[in-house]
Amino acid sequence: MTDSVLPPRLPARVRLGQYPTPLQHLARLSKQLQGPQIYVKRDDQTGLASGGNKTRKLEFILAEALAQGCDHLVTLGGPQSNHCRQTAAAAAALGLGCSVVLRGDPPRQRLGNLLLDELLGAHVHWAGSRTRDAVAEEVVELLRASGRRPYFVPLGGSTGLGALGYVVAMREALAQLAEWRLDIDVMVVGSSSAGTQAGLVLGAALTAYPGKILGISIDAPAPELANTVTRIALEAARLLGPEAAAALLRVQVNADYLGGGYAVVGALERDALRTVAQTEGLLLDPVYTGRAFGGLMDLIRQRVIGKGQRVLFWHTGGAAALSAFTEDL
Ligand SMILES: *Cc1c(COP(=O)(O)O)cnc(C)c1O
């Protein structure tokens, strides 16, 4: 492994997860697909209330919240937001209050992440026909007016600060790969609010990882996603100082698998989910990793990713949402 140049001075971090997350070889699936050897970085196993990629981002964001003396977190997301559930869990673990603003109106049944939000003690607000941002702003002001010290966590925790979690994760993964004496040609990650990919791309630049990092877009056209990844990576680099800011970023995205749109489960996601579950006993989620892995399987079928390559798939979590998608699956 190439030694990491940086970061000599990471901002403060509060520990919320268990690391390193496991690295796993999907031997049976690799054989069945007759394609590349596929490995998985199990960031669905970060350990915070069923885990996921938001845990690593929150470690940096919430260190800032604590330093500012906040006593209540406010964030937003979709009705089955993994980010909101992990934020609610982090708030509980740190002894903070938590309010989450979810898109639309309450469903008939509280399933999946929504049940977990409530079990974890979060106050759930429904945006209805209003924007989540407007409602979140209102919640923040009401908390302030009642003497609390709220801290707003942006969508998906995808800020420069949050992305540092994946700069650290990249170093962690490269150390594991070095131990396994394994060179990875392509890393694949589902990309939406883009902080995860931004952190990986910056981490790669700082450690001279020579392979590709391919972001499979979950909901945005390719140019828009690539811009967001770049913007957040540059923001993260600035936090690490001038040496990091000069790092050469290589941003690659694929937006061929948007299907019916965000959280609309189609044949691609269903097939990937069932194939991985029934070949490896590994659960993907219907919104993010199902789509990203479905895209990976298609790229293998098309021989865009060939048999001689080695692939690392970042499992970013989300299986806690499965029960809310019973009818789609
Ligand atoms: C949020 C999320 C993603 C996308 O990560 P971003 O940093 O928002 O791009 C991928 N997978 C799961 C399970 C998520 O919850």
The ligand as a MOL file (V3000), in Angstrom:
LIG
                    3D

  0  0  0     0  0            999 V3000
M  V30 BEGIN CTAB
M  V30 COUNTS 15 15 0 0 0
M  V30 BEGIN ATOM
M  V30 1 C -27.3370 7.9870 2.0820 0
M  V30 2 C -27.0630 6.6520 1.5050 0
M  V30 3 C -26.2780 6.4900 0.3500 0
M  V30 4 C -25.7420 7.6420 -0.4450 0
M  V30 5 O -24.6860 8.2930 0.1820 0
M  V30 6 P -24.4180 9.8230 -0.1780 0
M  V30 7 O -23.2620 10.2000 0.6420 0
M  V30 8 O -25.6840 10.5540 0.1710 0
M  V30 9 O -24.1620 9.9090 -1.6290 0
M  V30 10 C -25.9950 5.2080 -0.0960 0
M  V30 11 N -26.4940 4.1350 0.5470 0
M  V30 12 C -27.2770 4.2430 1.6300 0
M  V30 13 C -27.8000 3.0060 2.2390 0
M  V30 14 C -27.5940 5.5030 2.1540 0
M  V30 15 O -28.3720 5.5900 3.2350 0
M  V30 END ATOM
M  V30 BEGIN BOND
M  V30 1 1 1 2
M  V30 2 1 2 3
M  V30 3 2 2 14
M  V30 4 1 3 4
M  V30 5 2 3 10
M  V30 6 1 4 5
M  V30 7 1 5 6
M  V30 8 2 6 7
M  V30 9 1 6 8
M  V30 10 1 6 9
M  V30 11 1 10 11
M  V30 12 2 11 12
M  V30 13 1 12 13
M  V30 14 1 12 14
M  V30 15 1 14 15
M  V30 END BOND
M  V30 END CTAB
M  END
